[in-house]
Amino acid sequence: MKKNLLKYTLLIAALSALSITACSRKTAKESSTANPTEAAKESSSVNPADAEKESSKTDSKDNEKESSTLKPSESGATAEAKEQAKNNTDAPLVGAYNTNLISFSPKDNPDAMNAFEAAFPNGYNYTHYEPIALLGTQVVSGTNYLYLCKSTWTDYQENVSFVLLQIYQDLSGKSEVMGSAILFPTEESREEGEDYIDNTGSYLPENIPAIQNAFNEAVKDSENVSYIPLAYIGKHTQEGKPEEDVIFTAKKSKGKDAKANYELLYIGSGKGGKAKLVKTEDVQFPDF
């Protein structure tokens, strides 16, 4: 009986040992449910790549939002830049002659008259210039003014010619004559047997009814352009042909902002003695 009791005791001890070992292994297994693999899975749910991608999305949205909404100062600067660009399109081009004048009369252009008078502080030496019309202005670190003038010798009043005269006035107000060019005749026209008789009387067509009427008759059928008579220059003659009256005109195309150019109109007699436009000649600004 003692032997049997001892066997049972040993058997119970062995079973207890096995139970303890099994429990120990079970505890170790349960503790490993948060093993490195599972931990890696959990930590990788917001891994560095995903975090960088998410951060990039956020930055991109923020940048897009900032770029699409100008700050008040930036918005004002943009509006100011647009306005400046618009003003620049209306400003006269440096080096280009502006002929889109409100009036051709020198008296209606005080700056041009001041420049003209400042160019002759001591009067005239041999040639007297009478400004008839302001033809254009040119911005060049100061201003060039181009005039149509009646020119006469100071000691011989019958020697008359009509010239284009350029005067430059610097930014300090000092003026000087840059040059003059006789309007006609040219050497080329003389070689072709043409000649001109300069007008020694009034050069305003409105003061000469016959010239004003001839001008009105000659240009009445002109379409899309208008002619403004600025001066009666004189008569043009050519061997074997009728005499023609020559009028210096400003020519403007129809339209508010159309610039003027200048033409000499040659007006003769047509059928029934009515005035007709024989030819026109463009007036080029000399390069003084």
For each residue, the residues with C-beta under 8 A, 3 or more apart:
1: 4 5
2: 5 6
3: 6 7
4: 1 7 8
5: 1 2 8 9
6: 2 3 9 10
7: 3 4 10 11
8: 4 5 11 12
9: 5 6 12 13
10: 6 7 13 14
11: 7 8 14 15
12: 8 9 15 16
13: 9 10 16 17
14: 10 11 17 18
15: 11 12 18 19
16: 12 13 19 20
17: 13 14 20 21
18: 14 15 21 22
19: 15 16 22 23
20: 16 17 23 24
21: 17 18 24 25
22: 18 19 25 26
23: 19 20 26 27
24: 20 21 27 28
25: 21 22 28 29
26: 22 23 29 30
27: 23 24 30 31
28: 24 25 31 32
29: 25 26 32 33
30: 26 27 33
31: 27 28 34
32: 28 29 35
33: 29 30 38
34: 31 38 39
35: 32 38 39
36: 39 40
37: 40 41
38: 33 34 35 41 42
39: 34 35 36 42 43
40: 36 37 43 44
41: 37 38 44 45
42: 38 39 45
43: 39 40 46 47
44: 40 41 47
45: 41 42 50
46: 43 50 51
47: 43 44 50 51
48: 51 52
49: 52 53
50: 45 46 47 53 54
51: 46 47 48 54 55
52: 48 49 55 56
53: 49 50 56 57
54: 50 51 57 58
55: 51 52 58 59
56: 52 53 59 60
57: 53 54 60 61
58: 54 55 61 62
59: 55 56 62 63
60: 56 57 63 64
61: 57 58 64 65
62: 58 59 65 66
63: 59 60 66 67
64: 60 61 67 68
65: 61 62 68 69
66: 62 63 69
67: 63 64
68: 64 65
69: 65 66
70: 74 75 78
71: 74 75
72: 75 76
73: 76 77
74: 70 71 77 78
75: 70 71 72 78 79
76: 72 73 79 80
77: 73 74 80 81
78: 70 74 75 81 82
79: 75 76 82 83
80: 76 77 83 84
81: 77 78 84 85
82: 78 79 85 86
83: 79 80 86 87
84: 80 81 87 88
85: 81 82 88 89
86: 82 83 89 90
87: 83 84 90 91
88: 84 85 91
89: 85 86
90: 86 87
91: 87 88
92: 96 98 137 139
93: 96 98 139
94: 139 140
95: 138 139 140
96: 92 93 138
97: 136 137 138 144 146 285
98: 92 93 101 136 137 138 139 259
99: 135 136 259 260 261 262
100: 257 258 259 260
101: 98 104 109 134 136 137 260
102: 108
103: 108 109 134
104: 101 108 133 134 135 228 230 250
105: 108 109 133 134
106: 109 112 113 116 131 132 133 134 147
107: 113
108: 102 103 104 105
109: 101 103 105 106 112 113 134
110: 113 114
111: 114 115 143
112: 106 109 115 116 134 137 145 147
113: 106 107 109 110 116 117 131
114: 110 111 117 118 169 173
115: 111 112 118 119 143 145 167 169 175
116: 106 112 113 119 120 131 145 147 167 175
117: 113 114 120
118: 114 115 121 169 173 174 175
119: 115 116 167 169 175 176 177
120: 116 117 123 124 129
121: 118
122:
123: 120
124: 120 127 128 129 154
125: 154
126: 153 154 155
127: 124 151 152 153 154
128: 124 151 152 153 154
129: 120 124 147 149 150 151 163 165 180
130: 149 150 151 152
131: 106 113 116 134 147 148 149 165
132: 106 147 148 149 150 162 203 230 231
133: 104 105 106 147 148 230 231 248 250
134: 101 103 104 105 106 109 112 131 137 145 146 147
135: 99 104 146 147 148 164 250 262 285
136: 97 98 99 101 145 146 285
137: 92 97 98 101 112 134 143 144 145 146
138: 95 96 97 98 143 144 145 146
139: 92 93 94 95 98 142 143
140: 94 95 143 144 168
141: 170 171
142: 139 168 169 170 171
143: 111 115 137 138 139 140 168 169
144: 97 137 138 140 166 167 168 178
145: 112 115 116 134 136 137 138 166 167 168 169
146: 97 134 135 136 137 138 164 165 166 285
147: 106 112 116 129 131 132 133 134 135 164 165 166 167
148: 131 132 133 135 162 163 164 165 183 230 231 248
149: 129 130 131 132 162 163 164 165 180
150: 129 130 132 160 161 162 203 231
151: 127 128 129 130 160 161 162 163 165 180 182
152: 127 128 130 156 157 159 160 161
153: 126 127 128 156 157 159
154: 124 125 126 127 128
155: 126
156: 152 153 159
157: 152 153 160
158: 200
159: 152 153 156
160: 150 151 152 157 198 199 200
161: 150 151 152 182 183 198
162: 132 148 149 150 151 182 183 184 198 203 231 233 234 248
163: 129 148 149 151 180 181 182 183
164: 135 146 147 148 149 180 181 183 283 285 286
165: 129 131 146 147 148 149 151 177 179 180
166: 144 145 146 147 177 178 179 180 286 288
167: 115 116 119 144 145 147 175 176 177 178
168: 140 142 143 144 145 175 176 178
169: 114 115 118 119 142 143 145 173 174 175
170: 141 142 173 174 175
171: 141 142
172:
173: 114 118 169 170
174: 118 169 170
175: 115 116 118 119 167 168 169 170
176: 119 167 168
177: 119 165 166 167 180
178: 144 166 167 168 288
179: 165 166 286 288
180: 129 149 151 163 164 165 166 177
181: 163 164 286 288
182: 151 161 162 163 185
183: 148 161 162 163 164 233 248 264 283
184: 162 189 196 233 236 246 264
185: 182 189 190 194 195 196
186: 189 190
187: 190 191
188: 191 192
189: 184 185 186 192 194 196
190: 185 186 187 193 194 195
191: 187 188
192: 188 189 238
193: 190 238 239
194: 185 189 190 236 237 238
195: 185 190 236 237 238
196: 184 185 189 233 234 235 236 237 246
197: 234 235 237
198: 160 161 162 233 234
199: 160 202 203 232 233 234 235
200: 158 160
201: 208
202: 199 207 208 232
203: 132 150 162 199 231 232 233
204: 207 208 231 232
205: 208 211 212 215 229 231 232 247
206: 212 229
207: 202 204
208: 201 202 204 205 211 212 232
209: 212 213
210: 213 214
211: 205 208 214 215 232 245 247
212: 205 206 208 209 215 216 229
213: 209 210 216 217 275
214: 210 211 217 218 245 267 275
215: 205 211 212 218 219 227 229 247 265 267 275
216: 212 213 219 220
217: 213 214 220 274 275 276
218: 214 215 265 267 275 276 277
219: 215 216 222 227 265 277
220: 216 217
221:
222: 219 225 226 227
223:
224: 253 254
225: 222 251 252 253 254
226: 222 251 252 254
227: 215 219 222 249 250 251 263 265
228: 104 249 250 251 252 260
229: 205 206 212 215 232 247 248 249
230: 104 132 133 148 248 249 250
231: 132 133 148 150 162 203 204 205 247 248
232: 199 202 203 204 205 208 211 229 245 246 247 248
233: 162 183 184 196 198 199 203 246 247 248 264
234: 162 196 197 198 199 245 246
235: 196 197 199 243 244 245 246
236: 184 194 195 196 243 244 245 246 266
237: 194 195 196 197 241 243 244
238: 192 193 194 195 241
239: 193
240:
241: 237 238 244
242: 268 269
243: 235 236 237 268
244: 235 236 237 241 266 267 268 278
245: 211 214 232 234 235 236 266 267 268
246: 184 196 232 233 234 235 236 264 265 266 267
247: 205 211 215 229 231 232 233 264 265 267
248: 133 148 162 183 229 230 231 232 233 262 264 283
249: 227 228 229 230 262 263 264 265
250: 104 133 135 227 228 230 260 261 262
251: 225 226 227 228 260 261 262 263
252: 225 226 228 258 259 260
253: 224 225 258
254: 224 225 226 258
255: 258
256:
257: 100
258: 100 252 253 254 255
259: 98 99 100 252
260: 99 100 101 228 250 251 252
261: 99 250 251 282 283
262: 99 135 248 249 250 251 282 283
263: 227 249 251 280 281 282 283
264: 183 184 233 246 247 248 249 280 281 283
265: 215 218 219 227 246 247 249 277 280
266: 236 244 245 246 277 278 279 280 281
267: 214 215 218 244 245 246 247 275 276 277 278
268: 242 243 244 245 275 276 278
269: 242 273 274 275 276
270: 273 274 275 276
271: 274
272:
273: 269 270
274: 217 269 270 271
275: 213 214 215 217 218 267 268 269 270
276: 217 218 267 268 269 270
277: 218 219 265 266 267 280
278: 244 266 267 268
279: 266
280: 263 264 265 266 277
281: 263 264 266
282: 261 262 263
283: 164 183 248 261 262 263 264
284:
285: 97 135 136 146 164
286: 164 166 179 181
287:
288: 166 178 179 181
